[in-house]
Amino acid sequence: MFVTFRTISKAGAPALGDVRQMGSGDTLVILPSATQRRDWGRYQDAIGQAVARGAEVHRTAQEAQA
């Protein structure tokens, strides 16, 4: 089984199709700046599909440090 770890922020995000295909064993981390994306609504829909397929979603309280 292949496990995926993806991050969504204002600066970058995986393709919407990749998020939709996430499922059991996969983890999606949402940084606070993600909601500032122009396409955030589309990502919300894709995240919902990933959760329905069993993916874990975590929202961080602060941006990752470089």
PyMOL Python script that loads the backbone (N, CA, C, O; Angstrom):
from pymol import cmd

cmd.read_pdbstr("""\
ATOM      1  N   MET A   1       0.844  -1.185   0.000  1.00  0.00           N
ATOM      2  CA  MET A   1       0.000   0.000   0.000  1.00  0.00           C
ATOM      3  C   MET A   1       0.883   1.240   0.000  1.00  0.00           C
ATOM      4  O   MET A   1       1.807   1.346   0.807  1.00  0.00           O
ATOM      5  N   PHE A   2       0.606   2.171  -0.894  1.00  0.00           N
ATOM      6  CA  PHE A   2       1.354   3.410  -1.018  1.00  0.00           C
ATOM      7  C   PHE A   2       0.681   4.481  -0.179  1.00  0.00           C
ATOM      8  O   PHE A   2      -0.524   4.695  -0.313  1.00  0.00           O
ATOM      9  N   VAL A   3       1.433   5.165   0.690  1.00  0.00           N
ATOM     10  CA  VAL A   3       0.890   6.202   1.570  1.00  0.00           C
ATOM     11  C   VAL A   3       1.388   7.562   1.092  1.00  0.00           C
ATOM     12  O   VAL A   3       2.560   7.715   0.749  1.00  0.00           O
ATOM     13  N   THR A   4       0.496   8.545   1.071  1.00  0.00           N
ATOM     14  CA  THR A   4       0.814   9.879   0.583  1.00  0.00           C
ATOM     15  C   THR A   4       0.689  10.907   1.698  1.00  0.00           C
ATOM     16  O   THR A   4      -0.230  10.845   2.514  1.00  0.00           O
ATOM     17  N   PHE A   5       1.619  11.851   1.725  1.00  0.00           N
ATOM     18  CA  PHE A   5       1.594  12.984   2.645  1.00  0.00           C
ATOM     19  C   PHE A   5       1.663  14.238   1.794  1.00  0.00           C
ATOM     20  O   PHE A   5       2.640  14.447   1.075  1.00  0.00           O
ATOM     21  N   ARG A   6       0.636  15.076   1.868  1.00  0.00           N
ATOM     22  CA  ARG A   6       0.570  16.296   1.055  1.00  0.00           C
ATOM     23  C   ARG A   6       0.303  17.499   1.943  1.00  0.00           C
ATOM     24  O   ARG A   6      -0.274  17.368   3.022  1.00  0.00           O
ATOM     25  N   THR A   7       0.728  18.677   1.482  1.00  0.00           N
ATOM     26  CA  THR A   7       0.527  19.930   2.210  1.00  0.00           C
ATOM     27  C   THR A   7      -0.116  20.955   1.275  1.00  0.00           C
ATOM     28  O   THR A   7       0.231  21.051   0.098  1.00  0.00           O
ATOM     29  N   ILE A   8      -1.061  21.717   1.831  1.00  0.00           N
ATOM     30  CA  ILE A   8      -1.691  22.800   1.080  1.00  0.00           C
ATOM     31  C   ILE A   8      -1.395  24.106   1.805  1.00  0.00           C
ATOM     32  O   ILE A   8      -1.631  24.225   3.007  1.00  0.00           O
ATOM     33  N   SER A   9      -0.875  25.086   1.066  1.00  0.00           N
ATOM     34  CA  SER A   9      -0.641  26.434   1.594  1.00  0.00           C
ATOM     35  C   SER A   9      -0.979  27.421   0.483  1.00  0.00           C
ATOM     36  O   SER A   9      -1.319  27.017  -0.629  1.00  0.00           O
ATOM     37  N   LYS A  10      -0.886  28.706   0.781  1.00  0.00           N
ATOM     38  CA  LYS A  10      -1.126  29.716  -0.255  1.00  0.00           C
ATOM     39  C   LYS A  10      -0.082  29.591  -1.361  1.00  0.00           C
ATOM     40  O   LYS A  10      -0.389  29.791  -2.536  1.00  0.00           O
ATOM     41  N   ALA A  11       1.144  29.260  -0.985  1.00  0.00           N
ATOM     42  CA  ALA A  11       2.254  29.203  -1.935  1.00  0.00           C
ATOM     43  C   ALA A  11       2.251  27.964  -2.819  1.00  0.00           C
ATOM     44  O   ALA A  11       2.809  27.989  -3.916  1.00  0.00           O
ATOM     45  N   GLY A  12       1.638  26.890  -2.364  1.00  0.00           N
ATOM     46  CA  GLY A  12       1.675  25.677  -3.164  1.00  0.00           C
ATOM     47  C   GLY A  12       0.705  24.619  -2.685  1.00  0.00           C
ATOM     48  O   GLY A  12       0.311  24.584  -1.520  1.00  0.00           O
ATOM     49  N   ALA A  13       0.334  23.760  -3.616  1.00  0.00           N
ATOM     50  CA  ALA A  13      -0.606  22.687  -3.289  1.00  0.00           C
ATOM     51  C   ALA A  13      -0.511  21.604  -4.358  1.00  0.00           C
ATOM     52  O   ALA A  13      -0.121  21.880  -5.493  1.00  0.00           O
ATOM     53  N   PRO A  14      -0.863  20.384  -4.001  1.00  0.00           N
ATOM     54  CA  PRO A  14      -0.889  19.319  -5.006  1.00  0.00           C
ATOM     55  C   PRO A  14      -2.045  19.554  -5.983  1.00  0.00           C
ATOM     56  O   PRO A  14      -2.953  20.339  -5.712  1.00  0.00           O
ATOM     57  N   ALA A  15      -1.995  18.879  -7.091  1.00  0.00           N
ATOM     58  CA  ALA A  15      -3.087  18.985  -8.067  1.00  0.00           C
ATOM     59  C   ALA A  15      -4.404  18.555  -7.416  1.00  0.00           C
ATOM     60  O   ALA A  15      -4.423  17.656  -6.575  1.00  0.00           O
ATOM     61  N   LEU A  16      -5.493  19.197  -7.808  1.00  0.00           N
ATOM     62  CA  LEU A  16      -6.803  18.872  -7.235  1.00  0.00           C
ATOM     63  C   LEU A  16      -7.134  17.390  -7.394  1.00  0.00           C
ATOM     64  O   LEU A  16      -7.668  16.772  -6.473  1.00  0.00           O
ATOM     65  N   GLY A  17      -6.825  16.826  -8.544  1.00  0.00           N
ATOM     66  CA  GLY A  17      -7.085  15.409  -8.776  1.00  0.00           C
ATOM     67  C   GLY A  17      -6.318  14.517  -7.820  1.00  0.00           C
ATOM     68  O   GLY A  17      -6.820  13.475  -7.397  1.00  0.00           O
ATOM     69  N   ASP A  18      -5.096  14.924  -7.476  1.00  0.00           N
ATOM     70  CA  ASP A  18      -4.306  14.154  -6.511  1.00  0.00           C
ATOM     71  C   ASP A  18      -4.955  14.180  -5.137  1.00  0.00           C
ATOM     72  O   ASP A  18      -4.972  13.168  -4.437  1.00  0.00           O
ATOM     73  N   VAL A  19      -5.489  15.333  -4.747  1.00  0.00           N
ATOM     74  CA  VAL A  19      -6.170  15.439  -3.447  1.00  0.00           C
ATOM     75  C   VAL A  19      -7.420  14.567  -3.460  1.00  0.00           C
ATOM     76  O   VAL A  19      -7.679  13.840  -2.501  1.00  0.00           O
ATOM     77  N   ARG A  20      -8.191  14.634  -4.531  1.00  0.00           N
ATOM     78  CA  ARG A  20      -9.421  13.833  -4.622  1.00  0.00           C
ATOM     79  C   ARG A  20      -9.156  12.335  -4.535  1.00  0.00           C
ATOM     80  O   ARG A  20      -9.991  11.589  -4.023  1.00  0.00           O
ATOM     81  N   GLN A  21      -8.011  11.888  -5.024  1.00  0.00           N
ATOM     82  CA  GLN A  21      -7.671  10.468  -5.036  1.00  0.00           C
ATOM     83  C   GLN A  21      -7.084   9.964  -3.716  1.00  0.00           C
ATOM     84  O   GLN A  21      -6.889   8.761  -3.544  1.00  0.00           O
ATOM     85  N   MET A  22      -6.802  10.876  -2.787  1.00  0.00           N
ATOM     86  CA  MET A  22      -6.256  10.441  -1.501  1.00  0.00           C
ATOM     87  C   MET A  22      -7.290   9.594  -0.771  1.00  0.00           C
ATOM     88  O   MET A  22      -8.495   9.788  -0.937  1.00  0.00           O
ATOM     89  N   GLY A  23      -6.812   8.658   0.034  1.00  0.00           N
ATOM     90  CA  GLY A  23      -7.720   7.772   0.747  1.00  0.00           C
ATOM     91  C   GLY A  23      -7.109   7.239   2.019  1.00  0.00           C
ATOM     92  O   GLY A  23      -6.224   7.870   2.597  1.00  0.00           O
ATOM     93  N   SER A  24      -7.562   6.103   2.457  1.00  0.00           N
ATOM     94  CA  SER A  24      -7.123   5.489   3.699  1.00  0.00           C
ATOM     95  C   SER A  24      -5.599   5.387   3.754  1.00  0.00           C
ATOM     96  O   SER A  24      -4.969   4.881   2.826  1.00  0.00           O
ATOM     97  N   GLY A  25      -5.013   5.873   4.852  1.00  0.00           N
ATOM     98  CA  GLY A  25      -3.575   5.842   5.044  1.00  0.00           C
ATOM     99  C   GLY A  25      -2.875   7.100   4.568  1.00  0.00           C
ATOM    100  O   GLY A  25      -1.698   7.297   4.868  1.00  0.00           O
ATOM    101  N   ASP A  26      -3.579   7.965   3.826  1.00  0.00           N
ATOM    102  CA  ASP A  26      -2.991   9.203   3.333  1.00  0.00           C
ATOM    103  C   ASP A  26      -3.265  10.348   4.311  1.00  0.00           C
ATOM    104  O   ASP A  26      -4.267  10.339   5.027  1.00  0.00           O
ATOM    105  N   THR A  27      -2.362  11.334   4.331  1.00  0.00           N
ATOM    106  CA  THR A  27      -2.490  12.479   5.233  1.00  0.00           C
ATOM    107  C   THR A  27      -2.366  13.772   4.453  1.00  0.00           C
ATOM    108  O   THR A  27      -1.470  13.928   3.623  1.00  0.00           O
ATOM    109  N   LEU A  28      -3.266  14.694   4.725  1.00  0.00           N
ATOM    110  CA  LEU A  28      -3.265  16.016   4.113  1.00  0.00           C
ATOM    111  C   LEU A  28      -3.126  17.046   5.228  1.00  0.00           C
ATOM    112  O   LEU A  28      -3.916  17.051   6.171  1.00  0.00           O
ATOM    113  N   VAL A  29      -2.129  17.912   5.124  1.00  0.00           N
ATOM    114  CA  VAL A  29      -1.896  18.963   6.117  1.00  0.00           C
ATOM    115  C   VAL A  29      -2.256  20.300   5.478  1.00  0.00           C
ATOM    116  O   VAL A  29      -1.765  20.637   4.400  1.00  0.00           O
ATOM    117  N   ILE A  30      -3.115  21.053   6.151  1.00  0.00           N
ATOM    118  CA  ILE A  30      -3.558  22.349   5.644  1.00  0.00           C
ATOM    119  C   ILE A  30      -2.955  23.445   6.511  1.00  0.00           C
ATOM    120  O   ILE A  30      -3.220  23.518   7.711  1.00  0.00           O
ATOM    121  N   LEU A  31      -2.142  24.297   5.890  1.00  0.00           N
ATOM    122  CA  LEU A  31      -1.541  25.424   6.593  1.00  0.00           C
ATOM    123  C   LEU A  31      -2.515  26.596   6.603  1.00  0.00           C
ATOM    124  O   LEU A  31      -3.368  26.682   5.720  1.00  0.00           O
ATOM    125  N   PRO A  32      -2.413  27.505   7.579  1.00  0.00           N
ATOM    126  CA  PRO A  32      -3.373  28.615   7.676  1.00  0.00           C
ATOM    127  C   PRO A  32      -3.508  29.446   6.397  1.00  0.00           C
ATOM    128  O   PRO A  32      -4.603  29.913   6.082  1.00  0.00           O
ATOM    129  N   SER A  33      -2.427  29.636   5.666  1.00  0.00           N
ATOM    130  CA  SER A  33      -2.482  30.465   4.459  1.00  0.00           C
ATOM    131  C   SER A  33      -3.278  29.822   3.326  1.00  0.00           C
ATOM    132  O   SER A  33      -3.604  30.495   2.348  1.00  0.00           O
ATOM    133  N   ALA A  34      -3.592  28.537   3.440  1.00  0.00           N
ATOM    134  CA  ALA A  34      -4.313  27.836   2.375  1.00  0.00           C
ATOM    135  C   ALA A  34      -5.651  28.501   2.063  1.00  0.00           C
ATOM    136  O   ALA A  34      -6.086  28.500   0.912  1.00  0.00           O
ATOM    137  N   THR A  35      -6.297  29.060   3.061  1.00  0.00           N
ATOM    138  CA  THR A  35      -7.608  29.683   2.842  1.00  0.00           C
ATOM    139  C   THR A  35      -7.507  30.974   2.046  1.00  0.00           C
ATOM    140  O   THR A  35      -8.532  31.519   1.636  1.00  0.00           O
ATOM    141  N   GLN A  36      -6.305  31.475   1.818  1.00  0.00           N
ATOM    142  CA  GLN A  36      -6.096  32.691   1.020  1.00  0.00           C
ATOM    143  C   GLN A  36      -5.924  32.376  -0.466  1.00  0.00           C
ATOM    144  O   GLN A  36      -5.799  33.285  -1.287  1.00  0.00           O
ATOM    145  N   ARG A  37      -5.919  31.095  -0.806  1.00  0.00           N
ATOM    146  CA  ARG A  37      -5.791  30.699  -2.208  1.00  0.00           C
ATOM    147  C   ARG A  37      -7.039  31.116  -2.984  1.00  0.00           C
ATOM    148  O   ARG A  37      -8.150  31.043  -2.458  1.00  0.00           O
ATOM    149  N   ARG A  38      -6.864  31.546  -4.209  1.00  0.00           N
ATOM    150  CA  ARG A  38      -8.014  31.916  -5.046  1.00  0.00           C
ATOM    151  C   ARG A  38      -8.891  30.704  -5.336  1.00  0.00           C
ATOM    152  O   ARG A  38     -10.097  30.838  -5.544  1.00  0.00           O
ATOM    153  N   ASP A  39      -8.282  29.523  -5.348  1.00  0.00           N
ATOM    154  CA  ASP A  39      -9.019  28.294  -5.653  1.00  0.00           C
ATOM    155  C   ASP A  39      -9.375  27.489  -4.394  1.00  0.00           C
ATOM    156  O   ASP A  39      -9.602  26.282  -4.474  1.00  0.00           O
ATOM    157  N   TRP A  40      -9.422  28.144  -3.257  1.00  0.00           N
ATOM    158  CA  TRP A  40      -9.674  27.457  -1.991  1.00  0.00           C
ATOM    159  C   TRP A  40     -10.992  26.673  -2.010  1.00  0.00           C
ATOM    160  O   TRP A  40     -11.052  25.560  -1.488  1.00  0.00           O
ATOM    161  N   GLY A  41     -12.023  27.228  -2.592  1.00  0.00           N
ATOM    162  CA  GLY A  41     -13.316  26.529  -2.663  1.00  0.00           C
ATOM    163  C   GLY A  41     -13.205  25.191  -3.375  1.00  0.00           C
ATOM    164  O   GLY A  41     -13.827  24.212  -2.959  1.00  0.00           O
ATOM    165  N   ARG A  42     -12.429  25.140  -4.430  1.00  0.00           N
ATOM    166  CA  ARG A  42     -12.224  23.887  -5.157  1.00  0.00           C
ATOM    167  C   ARG A  42     -11.439  22.894  -4.297  1.00  0.00           C
ATOM    168  O   ARG A  42     -11.696  21.691  -4.337  1.00  0.00           O
ATOM    169  N   TYR A  43     -10.484  23.405  -3.523  1.00  0.00           N
ATOM    170  CA  TYR A  43      -9.737  22.514  -2.635  1.00  0.00           C
ATOM    171  C   TYR A  43     -10.627  21.988  -1.512  1.00  0.00           C
ATOM    172  O   TYR A  43     -10.480  20.838  -1.099  1.00  0.00           O
ATOM    173  N   GLN A  44     -11.543  22.811  -1.014  1.00  0.00           N
ATOM    174  CA  GLN A  44     -12.464  22.329   0.016  1.00  0.00           C
ATOM    175  C   GLN A  44     -13.263  21.135  -0.494  1.00  0.00           C
ATOM    176  O   GLN A  44     -13.451  20.153   0.223  1.00  0.00           O
ATOM    177  N   ASP A  45     -13.726  21.224  -1.725  1.00  0.00           N
ATOM    178  CA  ASP A  45     -14.473  20.120  -2.318  1.00  0.00           C
ATOM    179  C   ASP A  45     -13.595  18.872  -2.448  1.00  0.00           C
ATOM    180  O   ASP A  45     -14.028  17.768  -2.118  1.00  0.00           O
ATOM    181  N   ALA A  46     -12.373  19.050  -2.926  1.00  0.00           N
ATOM    182  CA  ALA A  46     -11.457  17.922  -3.084  1.00  0.00           C
ATOM    183  C   ALA A  46     -11.100  17.295  -1.732  1.00  0.00           C
ATOM    184  O   ALA A  46     -10.977  16.075  -1.623  1.00  0.00           O
ATOM    185  N   ILE A  47     -10.935  18.132  -0.708  1.00  0.00           N
ATOM    186  CA  ILE A  47     -10.634  17.632   0.637  1.00  0.00           C
ATOM    187  C   ILE A  47     -11.794  16.785   1.149  1.00  0.00           C
ATOM    188  O   ILE A  47     -11.581  15.734   1.754  1.00  0.00           O
ATOM    189  N   GLY A  48     -13.016  17.241   0.906  1.00  0.00           N
ATOM    190  CA  GLY A  48     -14.189  16.466   1.316  1.00  0.00           C
ATOM    191  C   GLY A  48     -14.205  15.088   0.676  1.00  0.00           C
ATOM    192  O   GLY A  48     -14.547  14.101   1.328  1.00  0.00           O
ATOM    193  N   GLN A  49     -13.837  15.017  -0.594  1.00  0.00           N
ATOM    194  CA  GLN A  49     -13.784  13.721  -1.274  1.00  0.00           C
ATOM    195  C   GLN A  49     -12.699  12.835  -0.679  1.00  0.00           C
ATOM    196  O   GLN A  49     -12.891  11.632  -0.507  1.00  0.00           O
ATOM    197  N   ALA A  50     -11.550  13.446  -0.362  1.00  0.00           N
ATOM    198  CA  ALA A  50     -10.456  12.673   0.233  1.00  0.00           C
ATOM    199  C   ALA A  50     -10.865  12.107   1.590  1.00  0.00           C
ATOM    200  O   ALA A  50     -10.566  10.954   1.901  1.00  0.00           O
ATOM    201  N   VAL A  51     -11.541  12.910   2.389  1.00  0.00           N
ATOM    202  CA  VAL A  51     -12.008  12.446   3.707  1.00  0.00           C
ATOM    203  C   VAL A  51     -13.001  11.303   3.536  1.00  0.00           C
ATOM    204  O   VAL A  51     -12.945  10.315   4.268  1.00  0.00           O
ATOM    205  N   ALA A  52     -13.900  11.433   2.581  1.00  0.00           N
ATOM    206  CA  ALA A  52     -14.882  10.372   2.334  1.00  0.00           C
ATOM    207  C   ALA A  52     -14.199   9.067   1.933  1.00  0.00           C
ATOM    208  O   ALA A  52     -14.736   7.986   2.176  1.00  0.00           O
ATOM    209  N   ARG A  53     -13.028   9.162   1.325  1.00  0.00           N
ATOM    210  CA  ARG A  53     -12.267   7.979   0.924  1.00  0.00           C
ATOM    211  C   ARG A  53     -11.356   7.472   2.039  1.00  0.00           C
ATOM    212  O   ARG A  53     -10.673   6.462   1.871  1.00  0.00           O
ATOM    213  N   GLY A  54     -11.343   8.180   3.191  1.00  0.00           N
ATOM    214  CA  GLY A  54     -10.587   7.700   4.347  1.00  0.00           C
ATOM    215  C   GLY A  54      -9.311   8.442   4.661  1.00  0.00           C
ATOM    216  O   GLY A  54      -8.587   8.032   5.568  1.00  0.00           O
ATOM    217  N   ALA A  55      -8.996   9.519   3.952  1.00  0.00           N
ATOM    218  CA  ALA A  55      -7.777  10.283   4.223  1.00  0.00           C
ATOM    219  C   ALA A  55      -7.899  11.055   5.536  1.00  0.00           C
ATOM    220  O   ALA A  55      -8.995  11.442   5.939  1.00  0.00           O
ATOM    221  N   GLU A  56      -6.767  11.272   6.194  1.00  0.00           N
ATOM    222  CA  GLU A  56      -6.724  12.098   7.402  1.00  0.00           C
ATOM    223  C   GLU A  56      -6.381  13.516   6.997  1.00  0.00           C
ATOM    224  O   GLU A  56      -5.546  13.727   6.117  1.00  0.00           O
ATOM    225  N   VAL A  57      -7.021  14.495   7.634  1.00  0.00           N
ATOM    226  CA  VAL A  57      -6.744  15.899   7.355  1.00  0.00           C
ATOM    227  C   VAL A  57      -6.397  16.583   8.680  1.00  0.00           C
ATOM    228  O   VAL A  57      -7.097  16.437   9.682  1.00  0.00           O
ATOM    229  N   HIS A  58      -5.295  17.334   8.648  1.00  0.00           N
ATOM    230  CA  HIS A  58      -4.851  18.082   9.821  1.00  0.00           C
ATOM    231  C   HIS A  58      -4.657  19.531   9.428  1.00  0.00           C
ATOM    232  O   HIS A  58      -4.071  19.826   8.387  1.00  0.00           O
ATOM    233  N   ARG A  59      -5.148  20.437  10.260  1.00  0.00           N
ATOM    234  CA  ARG A  59      -4.939  21.859  10.021  1.00  0.00           C
ATOM    235  C   ARG A  59      -3.987  22.366  11.083  1.00  0.00           C
ATOM    236  O   ARG A  59      -4.220  22.172  12.277  1.00  0.00           O
ATOM    237  N   THR A  60      -2.912  23.018  10.655  1.00  0.00           N
ATOM    238  CA  THR A  60      -1.932  23.527  11.599  1.00  0.00           C
ATOM    239  C   THR A  60      -2.331  24.911  12.091  1.00  0.00           C
ATOM    240  O   THR A  60      -3.086  25.618  11.423  1.00  0.00           O
ATOM    241  N   ALA A  61      -1.829  25.293  13.248  1.00  0.00           N
ATOM    242  CA  ALA A  61      -2.124  26.585  13.829  1.00  0.00           C
ATOM    243  C   ALA A  61      -1.230  27.673  13.250  1.00  0.00           C
ATOM    244  O   ALA A  61      -1.577  28.854  13.293  1.00  0.00           O
ATOM    245  N   GLN A  62      -0.081  27.280  12.710  1.00  0.00           N
ATOM    246  CA  GLN A  62       0.835  28.276  12.140  1.00  0.00           C
ATOM    247  C   GLN A  62       1.560  27.714  10.931  1.00  0.00           C
ATOM    248  O   GLN A  62       1.612  26.504  10.714  1.00  0.00           O
ATOM    249  N   GLU A  63       2.119  28.629  10.151  1.00  0.00           N
ATOM    250  CA  GLU A  63       2.856  28.228   8.956  1.00  0.00           C
ATOM    251  C   GLU A  63       4.136  27.499   9.354  1.00  0.00           C
ATOM    252  O   GLU A  63       4.704  27.746  10.418  1.00  0.00           O
ATOM    253  N   ALA A  64       4.570  26.613   8.491  1.00  0.00           N
ATOM    254  CA  ALA A  64       5.825  25.883   8.722  1.00  0.00           C
ATOM    255  C   ALA A  64       6.988  26.861   8.581  1.00  0.00           C
ATOM    256  O   ALA A  64       6.942  27.782   7.765  1.00  0.00           O
ATOM    257  N   GLN A  65       8.018  26.653   9.377  1.00  0.00           N
ATOM    258  CA  GLN A  65       9.218  27.478   9.306  1.00  0.00           C
ATOM    259  C   GLN A  65      10.159  26.934   8.253  1.00  0.00           C
ATOM    260  O   GLN A  65      10.365  25.725   8.151  1.00  0.00           O
ATOM    261  N   ALA A  66      10.725  27.828   7.477  1.00  0.00           N
ATOM    262  CA  ALA A  66      11.653  27.405   6.405  1.00  0.00           C
ATOM    263  C   ALA A  66      13.030  27.115   6.960  1.00  0.00           C
ATOM    264  O   ALA A  66      13.934  26.749   6.210  1.00  0.00           O
TER     265      ALA A  66
END
""", "prot")
cmd.dss("prot")
cmd.show_as("cartoon", "prot")
cmd.util.cbc("prot")
cmd.orient("prot")
